[in-house]
Structure formats: structure tokens, C-alpha cells
Amino acid sequence: MRILRLGSRGTDVMEIQGLLARIGYKPGPIDGIFGEQTRQAVIDFQRNNGLTPDGVIGPATYRILNPLLLGYDTYVVQPGDTLWRIAQKYYTTVSRIMTANPGIDPYRLRIGQRLTVPFGIDVVDTNIAYNYEVLERDIAGLKARYPFIETGSAGQSVLGRNLYYLKLGNGPNKVFYNGGIHSLEWLPVPVLMKWIENFSSAYAVSRNIRGYDVRSIWDQSTIYIIPMVNPDGIDIVLNGPQPDNPYYNQLLEWNDTGRPFSQVWNANTRGVDLNHNYDALWYEYQQLAEELGYGQPGPTRYPGPSPESEPETQAIVKFIREHDFRLIIAYHSQGQVIYWNFQNLAPPVARTIGEMFSNVSGYALDETTGTAAYSGMKDWFIQEYRRPGYTIETGLGVNPLPISQIPQIYDENEELLLLAAVV
């Protein structure tokens, strides 16, 4: 991790600002700019933790910050310790410690025993730019807090980043949610991650969410979620193309819009639009893309040299083929609309379910037209399996949508994600 000081800028600065705000300091706006307010908040944090209060985030400060970023620490039991005393030290609860340490006997702690101790703050921060590094850290944090979550990788991106999945539940009804397909449309990633955290927290203590019995859903359904399908592209949008990217020079050529990547880039790192790379009218779309000027790598709408040419697409197709999904949802932005059909191949129940989704979210139910009507993930799924598949466009405005819309997007989709697991 790089050293951060006054004048530093970036998503890593935003992460630190977000954390400091959550634990009671005042870093100023969470904007990724290390200004004087952030410096003073760092000084206060350092002073309160026995560090040299120089306002610079270097190795010593990171050693204290990193467990907080993860959301948990590893604690070695000392003489006289009880779970209650340990919970007090970490501003957490005995219940959280017991959830993170299945099988622990709270009355028979052993000196030297190592415990995973969650802090009294959530893992997922929805106030920050959510890149691959944040995703990895949050998955580790959630897995530590909630060991009943299953995690793994469905494959890798062009640059070798894992396409992580998280599995909730053990029931026969299998559903699949994913997001982060288009680089500019990364807001659904933290929405899905926050939903995973809230669902897991409710399951741990047998708490209902919006009247839904989470424990019953766990027994009835198995929910697979790949929050970030396009980690390379999202990194390009949030941090810009980096010189160590083997496609760096091509990226600079492919973005011939005259605008920064943060405003236009929706493709993966090879300039392929992953939501036009599926074998569902792909050849028809390729001809249309050529006519419209999208016949080569670029920020958007280029379908690639062939169907499933990209490792991200290949991974999703393989993952779907390996599971017997009753229903899938692909999250995008923007428009507040739910697309449910493809070439009239969706079964009648798909519209009924779509109407239910529309009722609980307030989003309109519609069918795709124009370039959006070809070679997407839900198109391929409907074509191959004749089962319900949905593209959900969250939020309103111009992509990338502002982070300030995340709470509303979450509120609109929390019940939809619960309903999709049981409908």
C-alpha cells in the first residue's frame, strides 16, 4: 500500500476517509483528496493509538488501520479474559464473536487460544469508490465474520483477477445474481455486497428482513452472487489505465472520444463490451455494430471478435452451465427498469415474476430495443434454458451515477433480492 499524505489523491484515500468517518473521526468530505481535514483526522487517530502523530499514513499506521478495514482482528486469549471483556475491547458483542468462531465454548476459553473478533462496525462501506481491492478485502472480512458463507472464484479476468462468487443458503432452489458487468456501472457492486452482509447478519441471529424469514430462505434456496464480473474495466474507470497494464497503449488508442476513461469506459481491458459477448444473436449484432461504428475495440458496444471470446464471459457461461439455476439477475445502471424477455423465448412465468419485481422495487417492466436487444447475459440464459432471466437497470442519471444514489438503490432492491430467492 502506498504512503498517503497531504495532497495524495485516489480511491485508497477515499477508503481511509470512509473508515475514519465510520469510527468517529472527521476527515471532511469522502472525496479521495487528502486535504487538511483528513490530515487532522489521521493525526487524531494516530495520537489515540500510540503512534507518531505526523498525519502521514505509512507502515506503522497501516498496521493499525488494516484490521479495521477488514472489519475484524485476531485476538489471543489472555489470563482472566472472558468473551464479554474481549467484546468491550473491540466495541463489539459476544454474539458477533461467537458467530465468527463456531463451536467456541464461552465458558472454557483457553489461554493462548486465537479468536476472530469482529469490530463493532460493518464491513461493507457504501460511501466509497468500490474497486477490486476493496471487493477482495470485504469478501475476506465477511467470510471471517460469517464462516457459513461459501466463497470461491468462477474464473479470472483478462488481467488475472478473480471473478469471486459468494454462496448463501443450502436449499434446492438455485438463483444467480451478478453485477459490475459494465465498467461505468459499478454502483450495483457495493449494493450486492451490502445485501450479502445484511442477509448474513440476519441469518446469524435469526432476524427477519422486510418480513422475510431469512433462515427459511437459507433452507429453501441457494443464492450465488458474483458481485464484480468486470474487475479490470472497473479499475480503469476508478483509477485510470495504468502503465503496467499490457494493454495500456492500446487503451489510449481505443479511447478516441476525447473524454476521460472515468466518463466513457464500459468495456473490459481488451475493449470488449461483455454484455454483447454472449452467443445470443451475436452475429446479427456484430453486423449492426459494424454499421453503427462499434466494429473494433473501444469504450462500449464492441462485441468482440467472436461469441464468448473473453475470459469473463467464458467464466460466467461455465458457471451457469455447472448449476441448475431457476432464475438469474444481471444488475446494471441506469434507468429504473427491469428487462425480462428475449425474442419471446421467456416462459410465461417470467413476466409474472417481473411484475412482482416491479411492484416491490418501483421499477418499470419493459423489453429491450435497439442495440440493447442483442447478445447479453440474460438473453443467452433465456435462449439456452427458457427460464426467467432479468437485466435490472438501477438508478437514474448519467453513468457513472454518483455514490450518493447507493442508499436509494439498495432500498429499492433489498426486497427484490429476497423475493427472487423464493418466488
N, C-alpha and C positions, 0 to 999 in steps of 0.2 A: 504493500500500500504506500502511496506517495505521501511525502510530508506536506501537510497543509498549513498555510499561514495567511496572514493578512494579504489580500489580493488574489488568492487562489480562487479558481472557478471550476465548476464541474459537477457531475452527478454525485461524486463522492463527498463533496462539500455539502450538497443538499441532504445526503444521508445523515451526516453528522448533525446538521442543523435540526433535522427532523427528530433525531434521537434526543438531543439536548432539550428540545421543546417538550418531548414526552416525559422526561424525567425531572421537569420542573425548572429548567433554566430558560433564559430569554435570549435566544440567538438572533432575534429580529426576523425579517421575512425568510421563509424557507424557499430560497431562490437560487441556491447554488453559487452564491457570491460571498466569499469570506470577507465580510466587512468588519467595522469596528464593533458592532453589537455582537457579532459571532465571536470575535476575538475575546471580548469581555466575558461572554458566557463560557468560553473554553478556560479562561483564567480562573473563573469561579469554580468550575468543575475540577480543575487541577488542584486548586487550593484545598477543596473539600475532600480530595482523595490522596493527599500527601505527596503530590507531585510538584515539580518546579513550575510555578505559575508564570510561564513565559508566553502563553497564548499561541503556541505552536504545537500542532498535533504531530508528534513523532513517535518512535517506537514505544517509549515508556507510556505515553498517553493512550496509544492504541491498545496496549496490553490491558488497560482498564476498560476501554471502550468496547473492545471486540466481544466479550461475553454479553454486554448489554445489547449490542447489535444482533447477536444470535438469539437473545432472549432467555438465556439460561447460563448457569455456571456449574462446574463440577466441584462439589464440596467434600472434604474429607472429615469424617465424624471425629470430634474431639471429646475428651473426658467431660462428662456432665451434660453433653448435648441431648436435646430432645427435638423432635420434629417441630414443635411449636417454637422453640428458641431459634432453630435454623430458619424457620419461616419468617420470624421477626427480623432477622439479619438481612433478609433479601426482600423485605416488603411484599411477601407473597403469602400463600395459605398452605396449611397442612394438606388440604385436598389436592392442590396442584402438585405438591411434592410426591404424594402417593400415586397420582396418575402417571407421573413421569418415571416412577420406579415400581413397576408392577411386581407384586409378590413381597414387597417390603413389610416387615413386621414393625410397626411403630413403637412397640414396647420392648423391642430387643435390638436396638441399634448397637453396632459393634464399633469400637474404637478403630479408626483406620478405614472403615467402610466408605466407599465412594458413592455419592449420591448426585443425581442430576437435579438441580434446583432451579426451577423457572423463576424469573423475576416477576414482579407484580405489574408488568406491562405487557401489552400484546406484542406478538412477533411481527405481524404484517403492518407496515406503515403505508397508508394510502395517501400521504401528503407529499410523496417524493417521486422523482423520475424512477421508473421501475425497470432496470436493465437486468441482464443475465446474472451478473454478480449478486445483485440483491435477491433475485429468484433463488439462486443456489443457497445462499445463506438462510433465507426464510424457510426453504424446504428442510434444511438441516435443523433449524430451530423448531419447526413444527413436529418433525419426527422425534426429536428429543423430548418434547413436552407430551406428545401423544404417540406413544410407541405402537399403538394399534393401527396407525396409518401405514400403508404399504407404499413404498416409493421405488422407482426404477427408471430406466431410460428406454424409450421406444426406438431410439436410433440417434443419429447425430446430424448436425447441420453441415453445410459445406465446409465450414472452418473447424469442425470437430466438436462443437458444443453439443451437450446432451439435450435431447428433447425429453425432459423429465415428465413422468406421469406420477400422479398420486391416486391411490385407490382407497375408497371409503366403502365400507359395508361388505357383507358376505352373502347377499341374497341372490336368487336365481335371475332376477330381472336386471339385465345389464344395460347401462346407459353410458354415453360418452360425451363429455363437454371439452371444448378446446377454445383457445383464443390466441391473440398475438400472431395472427397469420400475416396481416399487412403491417409493415413497419410503423407507419404513422398511427396505426390503430392499436396502440399498446395499452390504452386505459383498461380494457377488459381483463388484462393480466392481473393487476392487483385486485380487481373486483373478484375474480375467481379465487385468488389466494386468500382474500379476506373471508370469502364464503367457506372455504375449506377450514379456516381457523375457527370460525363461529360454529360450524357444524360439528367439528371435533370437540370443541369446548362443551357444547350442549350434550353431545353423546357421553362425554366423560362423567357428567353429573346428572344424567337423565333429565335434562331440561328440554322442553318443547320450544320450537321456533315457529312463531305465527300460527300456533295451534297444531302444528305437525309433530307427531311423535317421532323424534329422531332415532330412538332405539328401535322402533318398529321399522323405520326406513332402512336402518342398518341390516336388519334381519331379512327384509323383503328384497332389497336391491343391492347391486354392486355398482358404484359410481366411479368411473375412470375419468380423470381430468388431466389433460396436457395443457398447462396454462400458457406456454410460450412456444408456438410452432416455428417462429422465425427469429431466433435469438440474434443471428448475425445482422439481419436488417434492422432490428430494434436498436442494436448497439450503434449502427451507422446513424440512425436518426437522433439518438440521445447524445452520442459522443463524437459524431463525425467520423468519416473514414480515416483509419489510422495507417501510417506508412508501413507497418509490419503486416498489413493485410495483403496477401498475394495478389488480390485484385485491385489494389489501391489505384494504380494508374488507369486501369480500365474504368473504374468507378468515376474518376474525374472526367473521363471522356463521355461515359454513358449519361451522366447528368448534364445534359446540354440545355437545361431550362433557364440557366442564368440565376437560379434561386438556390438557397442552401439546401443541403440534404434534409435538414430538420423540417423543411416545409413540403418536400415533394416525394421523398423516397418511400415507396411501398413494397419494393421487391426484396428478394434475398440478396446475398452479396454477389451473385452472378447476374443480377439484373433481371431475374425471372419473377414474375408475379405468381406466387404459389397458389393463389386461388383461381388461376387459369391454367394450371399444370396437370389437372386430372383428366382422365380419359372418358369424358362425357361431352360429346360433340366437340372434342378438341380440334379436329381437323377443320371443321366448319368455322370454329373461332379463329384458328390460325389464318385462314383466308381473310376473315373480317379484320383481324388485327393488322395484316399487311395493308389492307385498303385504308385503314384509319391512321397508319403511321406508327404502329406498335409492333413492327415486324423484327425488331432487334432488341438486344438488352437495353434496359432503361429503367427509369424510376417506377413505371407502372404499366400494367396490361400486356406486357410481353409474355406469351405463354410458354416460352422455352423452345428448344429445338425438337422436342418430341414429348408425348404424354409421359408423365412421371419421370422426367429427366432429372429432377432434383432430389437429392437425398432426403430432404424434409418431406416431400410428397411421398416418396417411396416408403418412408418410415410410417407415415400415417396410414397409407393403404395396407401395409403389412400388419399394423396394429389392429386395424378394423377387421381384417381377414382372420386374425387369430382369436377374435372374440365374437360372441354371438350377440351383438348389440341390438336391442329392440328399438333404440332411438338415439340420434346424435344431434348435438347443437354446436354450431360454429359461431363464436362471438366476434363481431366486428364493430365499427363505428363509422358513420353516424346516420341518424335518420329516424330513430324510434319506430322501427318497422320490423316485422317478422316475415321472412320469406319461407314458403313451405312446400312448393311444388317444383317439379322439373319435367317438362314435356308430357304433362298429365300422367306421369307414372307413379305419383304418390298414391298410397291407398286411401280410401275414403276417411279412415280414422285419423289420417294426418291433418286434415282440415279441422276436424272436431277438436283434436288436441291443440292445434294452432289457435283456435278460438278461445280455448281455455287459457293459453299463454297470454293472448291479447287481453283477456279480462283481468288477469292478475297483474300485468305489467303496465297496462295503458297504452301499449304499442299497437299500431295498426297491423292487420294481417294482409299480406299482399303477395303478388307473384312478380318475379324478376322480369325485366325487359332489357333490350339493348345488349351491350357487352356484358352486363352482369348475369345474363341468362345462359352462360356457357362455362363449362369445364371447371366448376367449383367443387369443393369437397362434398357439400350436401347434395349437389347434382349427381356426382358419381355414386354416392351412397344410395340415393333413391333409385338410380338406374340399376345398380347391381343387386339391391336387396328388396326393393319395393316396400321399404319400411319408412317410418316418419323421420325426416331429416330437416333441420331448420338452420337458416342463417339469421342471426339476430343482430340488427344494427342498433347499437346503443347511443344515447346522447344526441345532441343537436349542435350544429355549427360547422365549422371548417376544421378538418383534420390537420394537425393533431389537436384534439379537443383539450381544453385546459384541465389541469388536475382538479380544479375546484368542482368539476362535474362528477367526480367519482362517488361522493356520498349519495347523490341522487340516482346515479346509475345502479349503485348497489341496492338502494331501497326499491327500485323498480324491478330488480331481477332476483332478489332473495327468494321470494315465494315461487317464482317461476322455476328456479333451480331445484327447489324442494319438490314441486309438483311433477317436474319431468322425471323424477326418480320413481314415482309411484303411479303415474297416470296409465 
